[in-house]
Amino acid sequence: MLVHKDGGLFCAYTVQKKPGTKRLIGVSVQARGLVAVPKSRQHTRSSPVVQVYAGHRCVWVRGSVGGGSYSSGWILC
């Protein structure tokens, strides 16, 4: 999973370790106090990019590839 914060804009997307196999790849970003923004697609490389304006809030990022998943907990507080 790759994340980037520039000012108040937070971006994230999930990348397969071994690209080539078409799998369901997803990412979800939630700024504290706001609704999560999920995106997913069947692809061989990465999920779509999710952009959220978080301001100075903490963010929670979740990503999944096939059956595996990752959850960051509150970060960038």
LUMBARO-166714 format. One record per residue: x, y, z of N, C-alpha, C in turn; residue in three letters; residue number from 1. Coordinates in steps of 0.2 Angstrom, whole numbers, plus 5000, padded with zeros to 4 digits. Example, Ala and Ser with C-alpha at 12.3 -4.5 7.8 and 13.67 -1.06 7.14 Angstrom:
REM LUMBARO-166714
   n.px   n.py   n.pz   ca.px   ca.py   ca.pz   c.px   c.py   c.pz   residuo   num
   5066   4972   5039    5062    4978    5039   5066   4984   5039       ALA     1
   5064   4989   5035    5068    4995    5036   5064   5000   5039       SER     2
//
This chain:
REM LUMBARO-166714
   n.px   n.py   n.pz   ca.px   ca.py   ca.pz   c.px   c.py   c.pz   residuo   num
   5004   4994   5000    5000    5000    5000   5004   5006   5000       MET     1
   5003   5011   4996    5007    5017    4995   5002   5023   4998       LEU     2
   5005   5027   5002    5001    5033    5004   5005   5039   5003       VAL     3
   5002   5045   5002    5005    5051    5001   5000   5057   5004       HIS     4
   5003   5062   5008    5000    5067    5010   5003   5074   5008       LYS     5
   4999   5078   5005    5002    5084    5003   4997   5090   5005       ASP     6
   4999   5093   5011    4995    5098    5014   4989   5095   5017       GLY     7
   4983   5096   5015    4977    5092    5018   4975   5087   5014       GLY     8
   4978   5086   5008    4975    5080    5003   4979   5074   5005       LEU     9
   4975   5069   5006    4978    5062    5007   4976   5057   5002       PHE    10
   4981   5054   4999    4980    5049    4993   4983   5042   4995       CYS    11
   4980   5037   4993    4982    5030    4994   4980   5025   4989       ALA    12
   4984   5020   4988    4982    5015    4983   4986   5008   4985       TYR    13
   4983   5003   4983    4986    4996    4985   4989   4993   4979       THR    14
   4995   4990   4980    4999    4987    4974   5000   4980   4976       VAL    15
   4999   4975   4971    5001    4968    4972   5009   4967   4973       GLN    16
   5011   4963   4977    5018    4961    4977   5020   4957   4971       LYS    17
   5016   4953   4968    5018    4949    4962   5012   4951   4957       LYS    18
   5013   4956   4953    5008    4958    4948   5008   4953   4942       PRO    19
   5003   4953   4939    5002    4948    4933   4995   4944   4934       GLY    20
   4993   4942   4940    4987    4939    4941   4981   4944   4942       THR    21
   4976   4943   4938    4970    4947    4939   4967   4946   4946       LYS    22
   4966   4950   4950    4963    4949    4957   4959   4956   4959       ARG    23
   4955   4955   4964    4951    4960    4966   4956   4964   4971       LEU    24
   4957   4971   4969    4962    4975    4973   4958   4981   4976       ILE    25
   4958   4982   4982    4954    4988    4985   4958   4992   4990       GLY    26
   4955   4998   4991    4958    5002    4996   4953   5007   4999       VAL    27
   4953   5009   5005    4948    5013    5008   4952   5018   5013       SER    28
   4950   5024   5012    4953    5029    5017   4947   5033   5020       VAL    29
   4949   5034   5027    4944    5037    5031   4947   5042   5035       GLN    30
   4945   5048   5035    4948    5054    5039   4943   5053   5046       ALA    31
   4946   5055   5051    4943    5054    5058   4937   5059   5058       ARG    32
   4931   5056   5059    4925    5060    5059   4921   5060   5053       GLY    33
   4924   5057   5047    4921    5057    5041   4919   5050   5039       LEU    34
   4916   5049   5033    4914    5043    5031   4920   5040   5027       VAL    35
   4921   5033   5027    4926    5030    5023   4925   5031   5015       ALA    36
   4930   5031   5011    4929    5031    5004   4933   5025   5001       VAL    37
   4929   5020   4999    4932    5014    4997   4932   5014   4989       PRO    38
   4937   5011   4986    4937    5009    4979   4940   5003   4978       LYS    39
   4938   4999   4973    4941    4992    4971   4940   4991   4964       SER    40
   4944   4986   4961    4943    4984    4954   4947   4978   4953       ARG    41
   4945   4974   4948    4948    4968    4946   4954   4970   4942       GLN    42
   4960   4969   4944    4966    4972    4940   4972   4967   4941       HIS    43
   4977   4968   4937    4983    4964    4938   4989   4968   4942       THR    44
   4988   4974   4943    4993    4978    4946   4991   4981   4953       ARG    45
   4986   4986   4952    4985    4991    4958   4977   4993   4958       SER    46
   4975   4995   4964    4969    4998    4965   4968   5005   4962       SER    47
   4962   5007   4961    4961    5014    4959   4964   5019   4965       PRO    48
   4966   5025   4964    4968    5030    4969   4962   5033   4972       VAL    49
   4963   5033   4979    4958    5036    4983   4961   5043   4985       VAL    50
   4957   5048   4984    4960    5055    4987   4954   5058   4992       GLN    51
   4957   5060   4997    4952    5062    5003   4955   5069   5005       VAL    52
   4951   5074   5006    4954    5080    5010   4953   5079   5017       TYR    53
   4958   5078   5021    4958    5076    5028   4960   5082   5032       ALA    54
   4963   5087   5029    4965    5093    5033   4970   5091   5038       GLY    55
   4969   5092   5045    4974    5090    5050   4971   5084   5054       HIS    56
   4967   5080   5051    4964    5075    5055   4968   5068   5054       ARG    57
   4967   5064   5058    4970    5057    5058   4967   5053   5052       CYS    58
   4970   5049   5049    4967    5045    5044   4968   5037   5045       VAL    59
   4963   5033   5043    4963    5026    5044   4963   5023   5036       TRP    60
   4968   5019   5035    4969    5016    5028   4968   5009   5028       VAL    61
   4964   5006   5024    4963    4999    5023   4964   4997   5016       ARG    62
   4968   4991   5015    4969    4989    5008   4968   4981   5008       GLY    63
   4967   4979   5002    4966    4972    5001   4968   4969   4994       SER    64
   4971   4963   4994    4972    4960    4987   4970   4953   4988       VAL    65
   4965   4951   4984    4963    4944    4984   4960   4943   4991       GLY    66
   4962   4938   4995    4960    4936    5002   4964   4940   5007       GLY    67
   4969   4943   5006    4973    4946    5011   4971   4954   5012       GLY    68
   4972   4956   5018    4970    4963    5019   4975   4966   5024       SER    69
   4975   4973   5024    4979    4977    5029   4975   4983   5031       TYR    70
   4976   4984   5038    4973    4990    5041   4978   4994   5045       SER    71
   4979   5000   5044    4984    5004    5047   4983   5006   5054       SER    72
   4976   5007   5056    4975    5010    5062   4975   5018   5061       GLY    73
   4974   5022   5066    4974    5029    5065   4981   5032   5064       TRP    74
   4983   5035   5058    4990    5037    5057   4990   5045   5055       ILE    75
   4995   5048   5055    4996    5055    5054   4992   5059   5058       LEU    76
   4992   5058   5064    4988    5062    5069   4992   5068   5071       CYS    77
//
